[in-house]
Amino acid sequence: MKIEFSKFVSNREEHSNVSDVLDGEDIDQVSLLEEEFGSYIGTPYALATSHGTSALHLAMLALELKRGDKVVCSVNSFANVPEVVRHFDAEPVFIDIDADSYNINLDLLEKYLQENKSKKLKAVIVSHIAGKVVDLQRLYSIAKIYNVKIVEDASEAFGVTYNGEKIGSTGADITCFDFSSHLKKNICNGGMFVTDDEELYERAKLLANHGISRDEDALEYIYDVVDIGNDYSLSELNAAYIRAQIKSQDENIKRNQTIAKMYSEGLDGVEHVTLPDINDGEHPFGLYIVKIDKNRDSFAVELKNVGIETGLHYIPLHLLTYYKSKYSLRVNDFPVALRTFQQVLSLPIYPSMSDEEVKFVIKNIKKIAKTRV
């Protein structure tokens, strides 16, 4: 049996929507996606982008990030987070993580903001690891006190709720989604830029199409360029496919939660394997992250040898050559992220995963764990 780390879903709805595009039906799939996504999330402004990284880059454009500005982020983020900051010749500032959630440590974030008050400090990008949401009430309070913008990286938090409200409608200045996030296989790429700020939305919408402005009453090929933008556009085919996924996302989250419960019950008490907390009813388990206390990499190799793919979320940014060299970072600068990185392993979890496949993973983890001394 081969268990992929992630697998895309393709049902009748996806096929129907894509066929409409291929058949030349007069349907604006991108506009419908934006409208339906905004309605699903509960936000007035949603702008589709070619990828989640595009949405993050567009967020930096919308915030008018400039050379020398600073943006704070967790050291446990995918490389696209500081990458979009560096493209503006601005500076990412890394913060260590909370040992339990793997999200940014809000105590350390607040401490940094207290000690580094500057007009150059533009924003904080907060990633919700595995869809586990940070304490947003506290985060927004901190942002208000220190006058910084909050950009939420919701790559693993599509459809996730916080105090009954879906991420993207809870109060961030901008929220960015990714429909094909790191290590998650999908046959399409796509992202979404979400805000409740009309000014930010209008600026993003302008810059997402090369800064082009058109007079609605003029011929379509007549245009002006009023700012420096880029092309972040999402294709009609990708939009059609993603539209169908919105309809099934709530059910997909429920299935992931069921699988997480199976993992936690099946692996309870297994030596050398530490399990995540499954008691948070709003946790979507976009990832199921365990800790292996005895040689994580060899554990992953043994799982691979029996056909089980695993993932890692993430290699801390200060261990990557570019950031380590650029900012003279030392291995022990972020001790919690370092210790966590040495142990974490993401197990396969996706809605189409069968109970039999879940049991196969559990059986093999137990078998390998017994060989550890």
HELIX and SHEET records of a PDB file:
HELIX    1   1 ARG A   12  LEU A   22  1                                  11    
HELIX    2   2 GLN A   29  ILE A   41  1                                  13    
HELIX    3   3 GLY A   52  ALA A   62  1                                  11    
HELIX    4   4 ASN A   80  ARG A   86  1                                   7    
HELIX    5   5 LEU A  106  GLU A  115  1                                  10    
HELIX    6   6 ILE A  129  GLY A  131  5                                   3    
HELIX    7   7 LEU A  136  TYR A  146  1                                  11    
HELIX    8   8 GLU A  198  LEU A  207  1                                  10    
HELIX    9   9 GLU A  236  GLY A  266  1                                  31    
HELIX   10  10 ARG A  296  ASN A  305  1                                  10    
HELIX   11  11 LEU A  317  LEU A  319  5                                   3    
HELIX   12  12 THR A  321  LYS A  326  1                                   6    
HELIX   13  13 VAL A  331  ASP A  333  5                                   3    
HELIX   14  14 PRO A  335  PHE A  341  1                                   7    
HELIX   15  15 ASP A  355  ALA A  369  1                                  15    
SHEET    1   A 7 TYR A  45  THR A  49  0                                        
SHEET    2   A 7 GLY A 191  THR A 195 -1                                        
SHEET    3   A 7 ILE A 174  ASP A 178 -1                                        
SHEET    4   A 7 LYS A 149  ASP A 153  1                                        
SHEET    5   A 7 LEU A 121  SER A 127  1                                        
SHEET    6   A 7 LYS A  70  SER A  74  1                                        
SHEET    7   A 7 GLU A  91  ILE A  95  1                                        
SHEET    1   B 2 THR A 161  TYR A 162  0                                        
SHEET    2   B 2 GLU A 165  LYS A 166 -1                                        
SHEET    1   C 2 ILE A 212  SER A 213  0                                        
SHEET    2   C 2 ASP A 224  VAL A 225 -1                                        
SHEET    1   D 3 VAL A 273  THR A 274  0                                        
SHEET    2   D 3 TYR A 288  ILE A 292 -1                                        
SHEET    3   D 3 VAL A 344  LEU A 347 -1                                        
END                                                                             
